[in-house]
Amino acid sequence: MEHASDRIRFIPITVKAGQLMIRNPVSFYATYGFPRNKSWPHDGLKAILPFYVELLENERSELGFGPWMMVDRRVGEILGDIGFKGQPKYGMVEIGYYVVLSKRNQGFATEAVKAMCNWAFQQSHVRTVEAQCDKRNLASQQVLFNNGFNPISEKGAIITFMKEKYSRAEKPGSTQDQHQ
């Protein structure tokens, strides 16, 4: 189920990998052969892993719709993680991502979001991808804008963005408005 973009290899977090990250991150790095990065897994991923691993143990179809590791294809280092917050609901998945501090501002988040949206849209039951972002997180907002996401709502400090599989003009079987 792995896939890749130009610079990033995406590996879905399996039960085995998740359990190692929870119990012994150092052992995880040794088992998978990645150089150790003390800032990964980050606290947000550590918080969801027990729930995700339990869900994955009971429902194998969740693999792919949870977190994925992002690995630098050139040097084999963990860049961070990206993934979806569960199976599609009404054709929509929500994406989230994290890039380790030492790899930020190098285009990895933009490349990763693009690749994962492409993966999601290859799944026949996914029509939209949403993302939530803090108003103050301008870098993350730029990642979303760069990938064709549009803001659709704002509540408190959180902006919700959405990207559709097809724009109205691209939907299969639709015709463009002749009166443009």
N, C-alpha and C positions, 0 to 999 in steps of 0.2 A: 504494500500500500504506500510505500515511500514515493515521493516525487521530488522534483528539483526545479529550481529556476537557474538563471545564469550563475549566481554566486552562492546559492543556498540550497542545502539538502534538507528536506522536511521529513521527519520521522515521527509517526504518531506514538504517543506515550502508551505503552502496553501495561498490562497488570504487573508484569515482572519489573519493568523499568520504574513504574510508579511506586511499587513497594520498596524498591531499593532507594529511591529518592527520599521516601518518608523515613525509612529506618536508618539508612547510612549513606548520605550523599557521597562520601569519599569512596565507598565501595561501588556506588553507581558509576563514578568516573573510571575507576579501575576496570570494572566489568565491561564497559562499553568503549574503553580506550580513548576517551576524550581528555585533553589536558584540563586539570582542575581550575574552576573559576569560582572563587569564594562568594561571588554575588549571584550565583545561580545554583539551585533553584531559589527564586526570590520568595518573599513572604506570601504574596498573593497566590502563587502556584502551590506552595507548601500547604496553604489553608484549604485549597480545594482538592488536593490529591487524594486524601482518604475517602472522600465522597465519590470522586470520579472512579477510583480503583474499585470500590464496592459496586458501583453501578456497572462498570465494565465486566466485573466477575459474573454479574447476573444477566447482563444484556450485551452480548458480543457485538451487536449492530451499532453500539455507541462508538466503537473504534472509528476514528476519523472525525467524529463530531465533538471531540474533546480537545485537550491540548496536544500540540505537536512540538517537538524540539526543532529548533532552527540551528543548523550546523554549517559553518563556513566550509564550502566545498574545497577551497584552496588549501587551508591549513588544518581542517578538522576540529576546529574549536566550536564550542557552544556559543551561539550568538544571542540566544534567548528562547522565547517560546511564542507560539501563536496558536490560535485555535478557536473553536466554536463553543458556545455555552449550551450544548446539547443538540439533540435531533431537531430538524426543522419543525416549526409549528406554523400551520397555515402558509407553508411555502417560504418561511423566513428563518434564517439563522442569525445569531449575533456573534460577531467576531471580537476578539480581544488579542492584544499582543504586548510583548515586553522585549526590549533589546537591552542587553547588559550595558552598563555605563561606558565601558571602554570601546564599544562598537557603535555608539550612537553618532548621529550626524554624518553617516557614511552611506545613506540610502538603503540600508538593509530593511528598515520597517516598510518603506514604500514598496520595495521589491517583494517582500514577504506578503504584504496585504494583497498585492496584485495576484501573486501566484495562488494564494489561498482562496481568493474570490473566484479565480478561474476554476480551481478544483471544485469549489462549492457549486458553481453553475454547471458543472458537468454532471452533477447529481440531478436526476430528472425531477425530483420533488422540491428543489430549491429555486425560488423565483426572486428573492430579495436577500440582501445581506445588510444587517444593521450594525452600528457601532455606537457606543456612548463614549463621550469625551468631556473632561472637565473644561470649562470655559477658559481657564488659565493655561491649559496645556496647548499652546499654539503650535508646537512641533507636531503633536499628534493630529491636530486638526489639519495641518498641512499635508500629512501623510494621507488622510482621508480625501481631502480635496484633490490631491495628485492622482488618486485612484478613482475619480468620478463619483464620489459620495456627495450627497447633498444634505444639508441640515434640514430636518423635518419638524423638530420640536425642541423646546428648551424648558427645563424645569429646574429651578434653583440654579446651581452651578453646573448642571449637566446638560450637554447638547446631544441630541440623538441624530445620527446621520443614517442615510439609507442609500444603497446602490441597487438598482434593478438589473435583472438578467438581461432584459431587453428594454430599450427605450420604446416609447409608443411607436415611433417610425420603424423600429427594428422587429417588432413582434411578428412571429411567423403568421402569414396570412393577412396581415394588416396592410393598408395602403396609406401612403402619405396624403395629407390634405392637399387637394388640387388647388386651393385658393390661397396659397401662401404668398 
